[in-house]
């Protein structure tokens, strides 16, 4: 992936590959990580998804980085660009439990986490687990449920557990939420509160396919109206593989200067006249995790400034709020984040 692919400012002033290697090179080389397990898994997942999904390569890589970072994913885009299909197929490539919840205005919290029922035979109450008790939980159109139902996800997304009637039920590994939402429709939707948005590691915004990709889609499915190709997607990674990949990602090397670089970026969001709300320390940790995961996916066991700059917008775009004045002027969060990054000196 090139600098142009990442839409970085032309004056980025990025260091050369030689400058990105740690100073204690000899000691560092003796501790090189074997990333073949991640490389193999990523390549196989890409191949499986490519059987059905055309394009959306950046979105797929961002989803994989989030999975290897142990975070939840919010996918946003206009109707008809395969948000739900991509999430379902990605779940199919992981050999784990899967459940899908369609959020609607009449959905209750008990429909998500479960409910306590009275057993007449035993004269005791028992807890019937809801669909959130799975490994991969796909929540379709998350912004269609009211605040009460959305709040049912607060605890499980942050603490990986559900508490009902004073009893705590932990989730099994792996557990992560993939949610979709349509940013265009306003009627019958409920804006996600900032506290819940902050629980998503990244918000991935999918765009329309290019002309060439659109032609490929038409040719691929001209004789397959029901998209039967989805049945050909096979599991690739087991829970043990996911755990091993996450452990490898944690060991990815990141220089102290790059940690300071991340902190500076996030700090500038809190002291910016264009923003009403800046990012929290959770955002700093998210950028660090995602930059490590993205480096691993690229086959490197060390983080570069490119990695940080590339993941900054998916991590920050749902965590910051523009001032009303900037919003009326047509500014976007990407404009502000790009401006912040362009003004911060890149570590050498």
C-alpha positions in Angstrom: 0.0 0.0 0.0 1.4 3.3 -1.0 1.2 6.8 0.6 -1.2 7.8 -2.1 -3.5 4.9 -1.3 -3.8 6.1 2.2 -4.8 9.7 1.2 -2.0 11.2 3.2 -1.1 14.9 2.8 1.5 15.5 0.2 3.7 17.3 2.7 3.6 14.3 5.1 7.4 14.3 5.5 7.4 10.6 6.2 10.7 8.9 7.1 12.5 6.6 4.8 12.3 2.8 5.5 15.9 3.0 6.9 14.8 5.7 9.4 11.8 3.6 10.5 14.0 0.7 11.7 14.7 0.8 15.5 18.1 2.2 16.5 19.2 -0.9 18.4 19.0 -2.9 15.1 21.2 -5.9 16.2 19.2 -6.6 19.3 15.9 -5.9 17.5 16.8 -8.4 14.7 17.3 -11.2 17.2 13.8 -10.7 18.4 12.0 -10.7 15.0 8.5 -12.1 15.2 7.3 -14.9 13.0 4.1 -13.4 11.5 3.5 -16.3 9.1 0.4 -17.3 11.0 -1.1 -13.9 10.6 0.0 -13.6 6.9 -1.5 -17.0 6.1 -4.8 -16.4 7.9 -5.2 -12.9 6.3 -4.5 -14.2 2.8 -6.9 -17.1 3.1 -9.7 -14.8 4.5 -9.2 -12.4 1.6 -9.4 -15.3 -0.9 -12.6 -16.6 0.7 -14.3 -13.2 0.8 -13.2 -12.5 -2.8 -15.4 -15.3 -3.9 -18.4 -13.0 -3.3 -17.2 -9.5 -2.4 -15.8 -7.3 -5.1 -13.4 -4.6 -4.0 -13.7 -3.1 -0.5 -10.1 -4.2 0.2 -9.4 -1.4 2.7 -12.6 -2.1 4.6 -11.8 -5.8 4.8 -8.2 -5.1 6.0 -9.6 -2.7 8.6 -12.1 -5.3 9.9 -9.3 -7.9 10.2 -7.1 -5.4 12.0 -10.0 -4.8 14.5 -10.5 -8.5 15.0 -6.8 -9.0 15.7 -6.9 -6.0 18.1 -9.9 -7.5 20.0 -12.3 -4.6 19.3 -15.8 -4.1 18.0 -16.6 -2.8 14.5 -19.2 -0.3 13.2 -19.7 -0.5 9.5 -21.5 2.5 7.9 -22.6 3.1 4.4 -25.6 3.8 2.1 -28.0 0.9 1.4 -27.0 -1.8 -1.1 -23.2 -1.8 -0.8 -23.0 -5.2 1.0 -22.4 -4.0 4.5 -24.4 -6.9 6.1 -23.2 -9.4 3.5 -19.5 -8.5 4.1 -20.0 -8.8 7.9 -21.8 -12.2 7.6 -19.2 -13.6 5.2 -16.3 -12.4 7.4 -18.0 -14.2 10.3 -18.3 -17.3 8.2 -14.5 -17.3 7.7 -14.1 -17.6 11.5 -14.9 -21.0 12.9 -16.8 -19.7 15.9 -20.4 -19.1 17.0 -22.4 -16.5 15.2 -25.7 -14.8 15.8 -27.5 -12.0 14.0 -29.9 -9.5 15.6 -32.0 -7.2 13.5 -32.6 -4.0 15.5 -36.1 -2.6 15.2 -37.9 0.2 17.0 -39.9 -2.3 19.1 -36.9 -4.4 20.2 -36.6 -4.8 23.9 -33.3 -5.3 25.9 -34.5 -8.8 26.9 -34.6 -9.6 23.2 -30.9 -9.0 23.1 -29.4 -10.2 26.4 -32.1 -12.8 27.4 -34.7 -13.0 30.2 -35.4 -14.8 33.5 -38.3 -17.2 33.3 -40.1 -19.3 35.9 -39.8 -23.0 35.6 -43.1 -24.6 36.7 -41.5 -28.1 37.1 -38.7 -27.0 39.3 -40.4 -24.0 40.9 -37.3 -22.0 40.2 -36.3 -19.1 38.0 -33.8 -19.7 35.3 -32.0 -17.4 32.8 -32.6 -18.0 29.1 -29.6 -16.5 27.3 -30.4 -14.1 24.4 -28.6 -14.0 21.0 -25.9 -11.7 22.3 -24.4 -14.9 23.9 -22.3 -15.9 20.9 -18.8 -15.3 19.6 -19.6 -13.0 16.7 -22.7 -10.9 17.1 -23.9 -9.1 14.0 -26.3 -6.2 14.8 -28.0 -5.1 11.6 -29.1 -1.4 11.5 -28.1 -0.7 15.1 -29.5 2.8 15.0 -33.1 1.5 14.5 -33.5 0.5 18.1 -34.4 3.0 20.9 -31.9 4.1 23.6 -33.2 1.5 26.1 -32.3 -1.4 23.8 -29.0 0.2 22.7 -28.0 0.5 26.4 -28.3 -3.3 26.8 -25.0 -3.5 24.8 -23.0 -1.1 27.1 -21.8 -3.7 29.6 -21.2 -6.6 27.2 -19.2 -4.5 24.7 -17.0 -3.0 27.4 -16.7 -5.7 30.1 -17.5 -8.8 28.0 -20.2 -9.9 30.5 -23.9 -9.6 31.1 -25.5 -9.0 34.5 -29.1 -10.0 35.0 -30.8 -10.1 38.4 -27.5 -9.7 40.2 -25.9 -12.7 38.4 -23.0 -12.1 36.0 -22.6 -14.2 32.9 -19.2 -13.9 31.2 -18.8 -14.2 27.4 -16.7 -16.8 25.8 -13.6 -16.0 23.7 -13.6 -14.6 21.1 -16.4 -12.1 21.5 -16.9 -9.0 19.3 -19.8 -7.1 17.9 -20.1 -6.1 14.2 -22.8 -3.5 13.7 -24.1 -1.8 10.6 -25.9 1.4 10.2 -27.3 3.6 7.4 -26.2 7.3 7.7 -28.8 8.5 5.2 -32.1 7.6 6.7 -33.4 9.7 9.5 -37.0 8.5 10.0 -37.4 5.6 12.4 -33.8 5.8 13.6 -32.2 6.7 16.9 -28.8 8.3 17.0 -26.2 6.2 18.9 -25.1 7.9 22.1 -21.5 9.0 22.3 -20.8 6.5 25.1 -21.8 3.6 22.9 -20.0 4.9 19.8 -16.8 5.1 21.9 -17.1 1.4 22.6 -16.5 0.6 18.9 -12.8 0.3 18.1 -13.3 1.6 14.6 -16.1 3.0 12.4 -15.5 1.8 8.8 -17.3 3.9 6.2 -17.8 2.0 2.9 -18.3 3.8 -0.3 -19.7 2.9 -3.7 -17.7 0.6 -5.9 -15.8 2.0 -8.9 -17.1 1.5 -12.4 -14.8 -1.5 -13.1 -15.9 -3.1 -9.8 -19.5 -2.5 -10.7 -19.1 -4.3 -14.0 -17.4 -7.2 -12.3 -20.3 -7.5 -9.9 -22.8 -7.6 -12.8 -20.9 -10.3 -14.6 -20.3 -12.4 -11.5 -23.9 -12.6 -10.5 -25.7 -12.5 -13.8 -26.6 -16.1 -13.4 -26.6 -16.2 -9.6 -29.6 -14.0 -8.5 -29.6 -15.6 -5.0 -25.8 -15.1 -4.5 -25.4 -18.9 -3.9 -21.6 -18.2 -4.0 -21.8 -17.2 -0.4 -22.2 -21.0 0.5 -18.7 -21.6 -0.9 -17.1 -19.4 1.7 -15.3 -21.7 4.2 -14.0 -21.2 7.8 -10.4 -20.2 8.0 -9.5 -19.3 11.5 -10.4 -21.1 14.8 -10.6 -19.4 18.2 -7.1 -20.7 18.9 -5.8 -19.1 15.8 -7.5 -15.8 16.7 -6.0 -15.9 20.2 -2.5 -16.6 18.8 -2.8 -13.8 16.3 -3.9 -11.3 19.0 -0.9 -12.4 21.1 1.4 -11.8 18.2 -0.1 -8.3 17.5 0.5 -7.4 21.2 4.2 -8.1 20.6 4.6 -5.8 17.6 7.3 -3.3 18.3 6.4 0.4 18.6 9.0 3.1 19.4 8.5 5.4 22.4 8.5 8.3 19.9 5.5 6.8 18.1 3.6 6.4 21.4 4.2 10.1 22.0 3.1 10.8 18.4 -0.2 9.0 19.1 -0.8 10.9 22.3 0.0 14.2 20.6 -2.6 13.5 17.8 -5.3 12.7 20.3 -4.4 15.6 22.6 -4.8 18.0 19.7 -8.4 16.9 19.2 -9.1 18.2 22.7 -7.7 21.6 22.0 -9.1 22.3 18.6 -11.4 25.2 17.7 -13.1 23.1 15.1 -14.2 20.4 17.5 -16.9 20.5 20.2 -15.8 17.1 21.6 -12.3 15.6 21.5 -11.1 12.0 21.8 -10.7 10.1 25.0 -7.7 8.1 26.2 -9.6 5.0 24.9 -9.0 6.5 21.4 -5.2 6.7 22.1 -5.2 3.0 23.1 -7.3 2.2 20.0 -4.9 3.9 17.6 -2.0 2.0 19.2 -3.8 -1.4 19.0 -4.9 -0.8 15.4 -1.5 0.4 14.2 0.1 -2.7 15.6 -2.5 -4.9 14.0 -2.2 -3.1 10.6 1.6 -3.4 10.7 1.2 -7.2 11.3 -1.2 -7.5 8.4 1.3 -5.7 6.2 3.9 -8.3 7.3 6.0 -6.0 9.6 6.7 -6.6 13.2 7.2 -2.9 13.9 4.9 0.1 13.7 5.6 3.1 11.4 4.2 6.6 11.3 2.3 5.5 8.2 0.4 2.9 10.2 -0.7 5.4 12.8 -1.8 8.0 10.2 -3.7 5.3 8.2 -5.7 4.1 11.2 -6.3 7.5 12.8 -9.4 8.4 10.9 -11.3 5.1 11.3 -10.5 5.2 15.0 -11.3 8.9 15.6 -14.1 9.7 13.1 -16.9 8.5 15.5 -15.3 9.8 18.7 -15.1 13.5 17.8 -17.9 16.1 17.2 -17.6 19.1 15.0 -18.7 22.5 16.3 -22.0 23.6 14.8 -20.2 26.4 12.9 -17.8 24.0 11.2 -20.6 21.6 10.4 -22.7 24.3 8.7 -19.6 25.3 6.7 -19.4 21.8 5.3 -16.4 20.6 7.2 -16.0 16.9 7.9 -14.2 15.0 10.7 -11.7 13.8 8.1 -10.9 17.4 7.2 -10.1 18.2 10.8 -8.1 15.0 11.5 -6.1 15.4 8.3 -5.4 19.0 9.4 -4.3 18.0 12.8 -2.0 15.2 11.5 -0.4 17.5 8.9 0.6 20.0 11.6 2.3 17.5 13.9 6.0 16.7 13.2 6.5 13.1 12.2 8.9 11.2 14.5 12.2 10.2 12.9 
